[in-house]
Amino acid sequence: MTLTLRRADARRIALAAQGFARSRPTRVGTRQITSSLQRMRLLQIDSVNVFARSHYMPLFARLGAYDTALLDALAFAPRPRWVESWAHVASLICVEDWPLLQFRRDELRAKYGRDAWAEANQPLLQWLRDELADRGPLRPAEIDHDARSGSRGSWWGWDDVKNGLERLWLYGDVAIAGRRGFERRYALASDVLPSSALETTVPREQAIAELVRRAALAYGIATAADLADYWRIRDRRAVLAAIDGLVDEGELIPAQVEGWLVAGRPARAWLHRDAARPRRVDATALLTPFDPVVWFRDRAERLFDFDYRIEIYTPAAKRRFGYYSLPVLVGDDVVGRVDLKSDRAAGALRVQSAWWEPGAPADAAERIGDELRAAATWQGLDRVSVSRWGDAADAIAGALRAERHEHPDGRSN
C-alpha cells in the first residue's frame, strides 16, 4: 500500500525531522547542541565566512544564539566526539559513525592512491606519516619539507605537503585534530579516534543500509535521490536495495507526495515510520546554503518550490540575488532570501540584498527583522544595515527601522 501525502504535509514532516517543529530552548548548552547534531547526523563544512562559518549556522537556525565554543569543544578537541570526514563532502560526523564510512575511504584510496601524483610521491606520504607519528598533530605550516620549495599539486594549488595530508585524510590514515582559525591540524587517526572506531568493521552493504536509514530519519519523507545525496552515495543500486530492506522491515513506508514528479511521473518516496507529522510548523530561521533542508537543490524545489543556486562564482554583474544569499524560513515555507555580510570593523550586519518568494505572509518582514537582530547579536554586531537592492529590502529595513547603505556593486531597485 502506498501512502498519499499533500505537499504541505511533506514539507512539515521534513522540517519536523530536522528539528524545526520545536520551540527554541531558553538556554543552549552542550546537551541541546548534541541533540540537534544527533538529529542531523552531520554538519557540512565550508570555508566561506561572509556572515558566519557554515557549520555553525544550522545550530543557530534550530536553537537560536549559542556559544560556538561549545561546538568547537565537541569537534576540535584533542579527542573529539565529532570528527571531520568525507560524508556529505567535508563534514563533521559523530565519532561512532566513523566505521560506517570506511567503504568511502577505501574507494577514495583506490581513486587517489594510485594516480600519477600518488605514485610519484609515495616517499613523501610515508615521510608525512612518520612526521606525525614523531611530532603529533601539526598544521601544514609547521611541517618543513623540500616540497615547500615550490612544487604545487593539482588540488586547489596546494603544495605537495598539503596535498599529501589531504589524501591521507581521505584515506583515513590521518584525522583532523582541531583547527587554528580555519586551518586544519592533522594527526594520525590513532591519535584522534578511539580504537573502537578504528577497529570496528562494517561491510559495505550493511554500512550503506545504515546510512540510508539515518538519512530517512533525518529527512522524514524522501525520494531515493534524497536519501543517496544525504551521504553522497553514488551507488544507486545499493541505495535501492537498502530502501527495499527497510520497507521489508517496516521502517520505511512507500509514499507519493502531491506535486513530486520525476520525468513527468509521480516520484516514488518513502516516509519513515517514526517521522512526526505535525499539523503546524511555525519556525523563523536563516539557513546556510549547506543546511540539510536546502543543500540538495532538487529537494528544495520539490519541498518549497524554491529554485536555489549559490552565486559566489557568478560574475557580480550577472548575480540575481547576491554573493551568498541565505534562504529564509518563516512558518513552514522558504519565503525569501537575504545576502548577509558581517562587517566586523563597523560592528554592523550588512543586509546586502533581500528578496521575497511568492506567497510570503504579511508578517514575514517583522519576523525576519527579529531574526536578523538575533543574528547580529549572536555575531557580536551592534546594528543592522540594509541596502536598497531586492524587492524585500524596503520592507525589512522598515521592520528593523534600520539604517540604509549602498550596495558595494552599486545595485539597487
N, C-alpha and C positions, 0 to 999 in steps of 0.2 A: 504494500500500500504506500502511495506517495502522498505526503502532506503538502497542502497548498497554502502559501502564505502571501499576504499582501506585502507590497514593497515597504510600506511604513512599519509593518511588524518586523520584517527582516532588519530594517535599519535600527530599530530599538533593541532587538536581540543582539545585534553586532556591537552596539555601543555598551550595552549592559555587560557583555562578555569582556569588554575592555575596561570596565570599571567606571563608566560614566553614569550609571544609574544611581550611584551612591552619592550622598552629600559629602562634601569635603570635610575632613576632620578639623576640629578646632586646634589641634596640636599635631604636628607631624614629627614623628621620631623614627628610629630605625625599624620598629615593628610595622608602621604604616608603609614605609618605603619598601620593605621586604615583601609585604603582602601584595603591593602593586607589581613589583618585579615578578613575583611568582605567577601572577595572573597573565602578564605579557610574555613571560619566559625569556625575553631578551630585550636589549636596548641597542639599536643601531648607533654606531659611532661615525661622526663626520667631522672634518676639520674646519668647516665654515663656522665662523664665530662673529657674525654680524650683530646679532642680538644676544644669543647665548649658545653655548655648545649644545649640539643637537641631543646628546644623550641625557642632558639634564632636563630637557623640555617635556618629555612625556610624563614625568612625575609631577612637574608643575601643573600640567594640564589636568591631571587627575586629583591631585592633592592640594593644590594651591602652593603658596610660598613655603619653601622649606630650605634648610641649611644644606647646600650641596656638599659640604664636607662630610655629611653622613653617608652619602652615596660614595664619595671618594674612599671613605674608610672601609666600605664593603668591597669596593672594586680595585683599589690601587694600594692596598696594604701589602706587607711582605707575604702574608698567607691569606689571600683574598677569599671571600665567599662567592664572589662573582668575578669571572675572568674573561679576558678577551679571546675570541675565537672567530674563525671564518664561518659564520652561521647564516644570518641574512646579511651577507657581506660581513665586514668587520663589525663585531657586536660584542656586547657583554652578555655572557650566559652564566647560569648557575654552575659552580664547580662540579656539582653532582651530575650535570648533563654532559660533561666532557667526553665520557666514553661513547655517547650516542653519536658523536660527530667524528669518530675515528675513521669511519669509511670515507668521509670527506677529506680528512688529512691524507689518507692513503691515496686517494685519487689525485690530490694536489702534488704529492710526492712523485707519482707516476708522470704527471704532466710536466712539472718543472724540475724534477730531479735528474732528468736525462736530456735536457735540451743543450744547445751548444754552450751557453753560459755556464751551466752547472758542470758539464764535462770539463770545461777549461778551468774551473775554479774549485775543484774538489779539495786541493790543499788548503785554500782559503777557508772553506766551510769547516774542515776539521780544525784548523787553527782557531776559528771563532768558537767552536765548541770547547776547545781546550782553554781558551782565554776566559770564557765564562765559568768554566769549572774551577779555574785557579783563582779568579778575582771576584766571583759573584756577580750580581746584577750590575749592568753597565748601560749607559747611554751610548749611542754611536759615536758621539764626540769624544768619549773617554777611551775609545779604542784606537790605538796607534798601529797602523799597518801601512805598508807600501801602497796599498790600494788607494789611500787618501792622496797620493801624489798626482792624481789626475784621471785615472780610469773611471769612466762612467758607465753604469749598466743601462739597460734598456727600460727599466721601470722608473718612470717619473723623473728621469735624470739623476737617480740616486747613484752614489758612488758604490763601489763593489762591496764595501763593508756593510752599508745599509741594505743593499740588495741581498747579500748573503744572510743577514739577520732576518729579513722578512721571509725569505724562503725557508729558513729553519723554523720560523714561527708557523708558517703554513703547514709544514710537515708535522709539527707537534714536538720537535726536538727541543724547541725553545718556547718559553711562555713570557707573557708581559708581566713584569714585576713592578708595576706602577708607572707613573708618568711625572715628569717635572714640567709644569705647564701642560703642553700637549705632546711633549717629546717622550717617546717610549723609553722605558728601561727594560732591557732584555736579560733573561736568565735562563739557565737550563730548566726544563719543565719540572724536573725533580726537585728543584729549589723553590718552586712556586706552588705546585699542586700536591695534594696528599697522595700517598701510594694507592689508596682505594680508587682514585680517579684514573691513575695511570695504569693500574694492573687489571682493571675490570675490562673484560672483552664482551662486546655486544655484536652479534652477527649483523651484517649489513641489512638483511631483510627485516630483522627484528628492530633494529635501530630506526629504519625508515618508518615502520609501522608506529613506533612510539612517538616519533616526531610528528607524524601526521595526526595522531591522537591529540597531542598537545596543541597543535595548530587549530584543530577543530574546537577544542576547549577555549582557546584564546579568541577565536572568531565567532563562536556560537552557531552561525549559519555560514556556509561556504560552498563554493564550487571546488572541483578538483584542482583547477588552476590556482585558486586562492590558497588551498592547503599546500600545494607544491611550492608556491612562492614564499610562504612564511619562512621556510628554512632554505629556500633556493635549491630545491631538489629537482634536478633536470630529468630524472628517470621517470617518465610519466607512467610507464607500465608498473613500476614498483609502487608508485603513489596510488594507482587504481587498485592494485592488489591489496594494499593496506586499507583502503576505504572499504573494499568488499569484506575484508576480515572484520572490520569494526562494525559493519552492518550486520554481519552474521552473529556477532556477539551482542547485538542490541545497543551498542553505544552510539552509533550514528543512525539517523532516521532519514530515508530518502525524502527529498522535498523539491518543490518547484516554487519559485518566487515570481510574483506578478512583475512583468517587465524585464526579467533577467533573460537575455537572449544570447545565443551563440549561433552565428551564421543564420540569423533569422528564425531560429528554432528555440523553444524553451530550454534554458540551461538546466542541466542536472545539478542539484545542490543537495547538501546534507546538513541536517540540524543535529547538534549534539544533544543527547538525551538530558543532560544536566543544565542546558542553557536556560537562563532566566528569560521569561517572556513578559517584560513589564508593559503595562498599558501606557505608561508615560515615562519619558526621559527628559529632564529639564536641566541640561548642563550648559555652561558657558566656558569655552576653552580656546586657547590659541594652540594650534597643532604645528609641530615641526613637519617639514616635508617627509621626514623619516619616521613619523609615528605610524604604528601598525594600522591605525584607522584609515590612513590615506596613502601609505607607501606603495601599495600595488595600485597603479593608476586605473587599471580596468575595473577593479573592485570599487574604487572611489566613485567611478562613473556609474556603476550599477546601483550602489547604495544611495548616492546623493545626487545623481545626475550632475556630477561635478567634474569638469574637464580640467585637469591639473597638470601643469608642466613647470619645472624649475627653469628660470631664465638666467641663471648665473652665466652660462656660456653663450647667451644670445647677445649680439651687439646692442649696446644701450639704446640706440635709436629705434630698434625693432622690438623692444620689450613691450608687452601688452599690459603687464601688471606690476613689474618691478623686479629688482635684482633677486630678492629672496623672499617672495611673498608667502605668508603663512595662512593656511586655511583657518577659518574661524567657525567654531561650532556654537550654535545657540539653540537651545531646546534639544531636538533630536536630528538637526539638519545642519549641514555646512551652508552658511548664509552669506559668506563673503570671504575676502582675503585682505590681509594687511602686510605691507612691506615694512619691516621694523629694523631699526638700527640703534644700538646703544652707543650714544655719544658720551663717553665717559669723561672726556675733558670738559664738556659743558654741563655734565650732570643731567643730561636730557635723554629721554626715549624719543627718538625721531620716528614718526609715522610717515614714511616716505611716499606711500600711496595707500589708498583704501578703496575697495570695490565691493559692490553688492552682487550676490547671486539672485536670480529670480525668486520671488516669494519670501524675501526676508521679512520677519514680523515687525510690527510697528515699534516694539520696544528694543529692537536689535542694537540701535546706536547707543542707547543708555547702558545696555548690558555689556557691550563691547568696551565702552568707555570705562566702566568699572573694572573690567579685566585688564585693560591697558594700565590703569593706575596701579593695580596689584602687581602687574609685571614690572613696571618701573621700580616700585618699592623693592621687589624681590631682587632686582639687579642693582640696587643701591643708587638709583637715579631719583632726583627730587622733582622732576616735572616731565610733562609730555608735550611735545610739539608736533603739529600736524601740517603736512604740506597741502598743496591745493590740487594734487593730481589724484584723480579717481572719483567715481560717482558717489562714493560714500564718505569722501573726505570732509565735506562741509558738515554733514550730519554728525559725524563722530567728533569733529572739532567742537561743534556746538554742544554736544552732550558733555564733553570734557571741560567746556569753557577754556579751551586750550589756546596757547599762542600758536601762530602760524609761521611757517618758514618756507623758503623757496626750495623746490626740489633741486638737488645738485646738478641734474641734467637739464634744468630749465623747463621740466614738464609741468603742465597744468591743464585744467579742463578747458 
